[in-house]
């Protein structure tokens, strides 16, 4: 398993999948192997194959919130209407998990339900107030609905947490704003993988805009 752990930690996802083709993990390593493989497939945008992995893992443990969260991501990318059902289940199983709320918020916003998205982002921020990505995403969602002052407040917090100089709240430089938004998009698209790599995953999981 060491070679797979190393490949995954180094973001060599294609190597991981190539090595996995003829690999039969020991029963003691099976769950870890499948979890890593599912996430590696998602990083490569192979969502249909990843979906199959999460189905297998859920059949082995129906109480693992992360598995439902991951499957919800795959379903969203594959345009399944039931994607939110899995994200709801993840939160039901683990109601104090900040990253699950942030994941659901992102998908709700992409599906056009920005008001409920904001509610989830706020819940995520309440649970994890030091996460700059969630503050940024909440600000962007609030801005979309015209909550300008609240949006600026969250973006300032995000900049502070990230160590970035805040933009002028009155006349933000357009190019700076564009760069900031693009940077946040790269963060956002990695939203759903593992609670241990919440911020990092935000850069890759949603690599295809829907």
Order of alpha helices (4+ residues) and beta strands (2+ residues): alpha-alpha-alpha-alpha-alpha-alpha-alpha-alpha-alpha-alpha-alpha-alpha
